[in-house]
Amino acid sequence: MSVVKEQKARAKAEQAKGKVKKTTGRSVGNESLEGKGRGEQVKGDARQVKEKIKDMFKR
């Protein structure tokens, strides 16, 4: 797998993992877990934006 595809997959995985933690935290009333999930989701979003910007400059 190329580095670019690997980074994009990593971003998607972080987003998914964060969403699961956030949803689980919300459903059981655990604010700490919900906050960690939000953080991971945002980190994944930022990584995805970075990859999209890199793709724009490649063209």
MDTraj code that builds the backbone (N, CA, C; nanometers):
import mdtraj as md
import numpy as np

residues = "MET SER VAL VAL LYS GLU GLN LYS ALA ARG ALA LYS ALA GLU GLN ALA LYS GLY LYS VAL LYS LYS THR THR GLY ARG SER VAL GLY ASN GLU SER LEU GLU GLY LYS GLY ARG GLY GLU GLN VAL LYS GLY ASP ALA ARG GLN VAL LYS GLU LYS ILE LYS ASP MET PHE LYS ARG".split()
xyz = np.array([
    [0.0851, -0.1169, 0.0000],
    [0.0000, 0.0000, 0.0000],
    [0.0899, 0.1235, 0.0000],
    [0.0526, 0.2207, -0.0799],
    [0.1336, 0.3416, -0.0864],
    [0.1173, 0.4232, 0.0416],
    [0.2093, 0.5123, 0.0622],
    [0.2086, 0.5942, 0.1837],
    [0.0830, 0.6806, 0.1894],
    [0.0426, 0.7358, 0.0751],
    [-0.0753, 0.8222, 0.0712],
    [-0.2002, 0.7440, 0.1095],
    [-0.2162, 0.6263, 0.0510],
    [-0.3328, 0.5441, 0.0833],
    [-0.3298, 0.5012, 0.2290],
    [-0.2119, 0.4734, 0.2793],
    [-0.1967, 0.4339, 0.4188],
    [-0.2401, 0.5471, 0.5122],
    [-0.1995, 0.6693, 0.4798],
    [-0.2366, 0.7848, 0.5620],
    [-0.3876, 0.8094, 0.5569],
    [-0.4465, 0.7941, 0.4378],
    [-0.5909, 0.8134, 0.4248],
    [-0.6658, 0.7075, 0.5039],
    [-0.6181, 0.5839, 0.4981],
    [-0.6817, 0.4757, 0.5738],
    [-0.6682, 0.5006, 0.7237],
    [-0.5538, 0.5505, 0.7636],
    [-0.5303, 0.5812, 0.9055],
    [-0.6265, 0.6909, 0.9537],
    [-0.6495, 0.7911, 0.8679],
    [-0.7424, 0.8992, 0.9025],
    [-0.8832, 0.8440, 0.9191],
    [-0.9256, 0.7593, 0.8264],
    [-1.0601, 0.6999, 0.8346],
    [-1.0732, 0.6132, 0.9598],
    [-0.9682, 0.5377, 0.9914],
    [-0.9719, 0.4520, 1.1103],
    [-0.9830, 0.5358, 1.2375],
    [-0.9082, 0.6457, 1.2435],
    [-0.9156, 0.7343, 1.3607],
    [-1.0551, 0.7937, 1.3741],
    [-1.1127, 0.8344, 1.2614],
    [-1.2472, 0.8912, 1.2649],
    [-1.3475, 0.7881, 1.3169],
    [-1.3379, 0.6661, 1.2648],
    [-1.4316, 0.5609, 1.3057],
    [-1.4146, 0.5256, 1.4527],
    [-1.2896, 0.5102, 1.4954],
    [-1.2622, 0.4762, 1.6357],
    [-1.3142, 0.5874, 1.7276],
    [-1.2931, 0.7108, 1.6876],
    [-1.3408, 0.8233, 1.7673],
    [-1.4918, 0.8269, 1.7757],
    [-1.5566, 0.7978, 1.6638],
    [-1.7031, 0.7993, 1.6621],
    [-1.7586, 0.6903, 1.7538],
    [-1.6964, 0.5723, 1.7521],
    [-1.7410, 0.4632, 1.8390],
    [-1.7245, 0.5024, 1.9858],
    [-1.6087, 0.5579, 2.0203],
    [-1.5852, 0.5986, 2.1598],
    [-1.6826, 0.7076, 2.2017],
    [-1.7038, 0.8042, 2.1132],
    [-1.7942, 0.9146, 2.1452],
    [-1.9358, 0.8626, 2.1678],
    [-1.9825, 0.7770, 2.0794],
    [-2.1172, 0.7218, 2.0905],
    [-2.1313, 0.6343, 2.2145],
    [-2.0315, 0.5521, 2.2405],
    [-2.0345, 0.4664, 2.3592],
    [-2.0351, 0.5512, 2.4858],
    [-1.9478, 0.6500, 2.4895],
    [-1.9422, 0.7386, 2.6057],
    [-2.0734, 0.8096, 2.6304],
    [-2.1355, 0.8539, 2.5224],
    [-2.2634, 0.9246, 2.5347],
    [-2.3721, 0.8288, 2.5853],
    [-2.3739, 0.7072, 2.5319],
    [-2.4808, 0.6141, 2.5689],
    [-2.4688, 0.5640, 2.7129],
    [-2.3471, 0.5531, 2.7660],
    [-2.3316, 0.5072, 2.9047],
    [-2.3137, 0.6231, 3.0027],
    [-2.3114, 0.7447, 2.9509],
    [-2.2994, 0.8611, 3.0378],
    [-2.1577, 0.8882, 3.0856],
    [-2.0595, 0.8413, 3.0113],
    [-1.9193, 0.8613, 3.0479],
    [-1.8634, 0.9788, 2.9681],
    [-1.8576, 1.0948, 3.0306],
    [-1.8129, 1.2159, 2.9615],
    [-1.6664, 1.2084, 2.9188],
    [-1.5855, 1.1412, 2.9978],
    [-1.4437, 1.1283, 2.9660],
    [-1.4248, 1.0500, 2.8357],
    [-1.4940, 0.9379, 2.8246],
    [-1.4849, 0.8564, 2.7036],
    [-1.5405, 0.9326, 2.5828],
    [-1.6482, 1.0034, 2.6043],
    [-1.7079, 1.0829, 2.4973],
    [-1.6098, 1.1899, 2.4497],
    [-1.5423, 1.2543, 2.5432],
    [-1.4434, 1.3570, 2.5082],
    [-1.3243, 1.2991, 2.4342],
    [-1.2766, 1.1831, 2.4778],
    [-1.1654, 1.1179, 2.4081],
    [-1.2064, 1.0810, 2.2661],
    [-1.3286, 1.0351, 2.2516],
    [-1.3796, 1.0001, 2.1187],
    [-1.3864, 1.1202, 2.0278],
    [-1.4346, 1.2322, 2.0827],
    [-1.4385, 1.3559, 2.0034],
    [-1.2985, 1.3966, 1.9590],
    [-1.2037, 1.3850, 2.0507],
    [-1.0656, 1.4213, 2.0188],
    [-1.0085, 1.3362, 1.9071],
    [-1.0316, 1.2063, 1.9139],
    [-0.9818, 1.1173, 1.8094],
    [-1.0496, 1.1459, 1.6761],
    [-1.1778, 1.1764, 1.6815],
    [-1.2513, 1.2073, 1.5590],
    [-1.1963, 1.3338, 1.4942],
    [-1.1695, 1.4343, 1.5744],
    [-1.1140, 1.5594, 1.5229],
    [-0.9743, 1.5360, 1.4659],
    [-0.8954, 1.4552, 1.5329],
    [-0.7619, 1.4233, 1.4841],
    [-0.7702, 1.3537, 1.3473],
    [-0.8631, 1.2614, 1.3337],
    [-0.8833, 1.1940, 1.2058],
    [-0.9304, 1.2896, 1.0986],
    [-1.0200, 1.3816, 1.1354],
    [-1.0674, 1.4825, 1.0400],
    [-0.9518, 1.5692, 0.9914],
    [-0.8674, 1.6116, 1.0844],
    [-0.7533, 1.6964, 1.0493],
    [-0.6561, 1.6225, 0.9575],
    [-0.6336, 1.4969, 0.9868],
    [-0.5432, 1.4166, 0.9030],
    [-0.6013, 1.4024, 0.7617],
    [-0.7327, 1.3842, 0.7537],
    [-0.7972, 1.3698, 0.6237],
    [-0.7877, 1.5002, 0.5434],
    [-0.8076, 1.6125, 0.6085],
    [-0.7950, 1.7423, 0.5416],
    [-0.6530, 1.7610, 0.4898],
    [-0.5553, 1.7243, 0.5712],
    [-0.4149, 1.7351, 0.5299],
    [-0.3893, 1.6540, 0.4034],
    [-0.4428, 1.5331, 0.3993],
    [-0.4226, 1.4479, 0.2822],
    [-0.4921, 1.5053, 0.1591],
    [-0.6102, 1.5637, 0.1770],
    [-0.6805, 1.6241, 0.0640],
    [-0.6033, 1.7439, 0.0103],
    [-0.5460, 1.8228, 0.0989],
    [-0.4659, 1.9381, 0.0547],
    [-0.3439, 1.8910, -0.0217],
    [-0.2795, 1.7858, 0.0283],
    [-0.1622, 1.7322, -0.0418],
    [-0.2018, 1.6838, -0.1809],
    [-0.3200, 1.6210, -0.1923],
    [-0.3672, 1.5739, -0.3215],
    [-0.3908, 1.6902, -0.4182],
    [-0.4432, 1.8005, -0.3669],
    [-0.4685, 1.9177, -0.4518],
    [-0.3404, 1.9708, -0.5128],
    [-0.2317, 1.9711, -0.4370],
    [-0.1059, 2.0246, -0.4868],
    [-0.0329, 1.9294, -0.5794],
    [-0.0722, 1.8033, -0.5782],
    [-0.0099, 1.7059, -0.6668],
    [-0.0574, 1.7239, -0.8106],
    [-0.1739, 1.7777, -0.8270],
    [-0.2326, 1.7923, -0.9620],
    [-0.1736, 1.9048, -1.0363],
])
top = md.Topology()
chain = top.add_chain()
for i, resn in enumerate(residues, 1):
    res = top.add_residue(resn, chain, resSeq=i)
    for name in ("N", "CA", "C"):
        top.add_atom(name, md.element.get_by_symbol(name[0]), res)
traj = md.Trajectory(xyz[None], top)
